[in-house]
Amino acid sequence: MEELIFGIIGGTALLMYGVNMMGDGLEKASGDTMKKILTVLTGKVWSAFLVGILLTALIQSSTAMTLLTVGFVNSGLMNLSQAVGIIYGANIGTTVTAQLMAFSFKFKLTDIALPILGIGF
């Protein structure tokens, strides 16, 4: 039991340290250009919400998206209202991805995969 408790506390501390380091790195690496891009893409809550859905669908991880968003807020590149929109979108994006997977088991998504790839190309 002790090992579990210490593991949770140590893991949480390591995660917070990593988020802090990521925020510092983002702050040093990105300048006004990154802030302008994030402001344009996530300026309104609805656009931040849509960006969260899209990016989560692309990277397939709402946790990674949330950690990136926290890093952006920590580094001052994004404000809290933008982050809330992205995090809500990330959670919805994960749900949509799971529903697509469930849909693909019911209906063979692989049957239409090649035409979709052709259209995308």
Summary of the structure (lengths in Angstrom):
residues: 121
radius of gyration: 18.0
end to end distance: 53.9
largest distance: 55.5
contacts: 335
relative contact order: 0.12
helix: 87%
strand: 0%
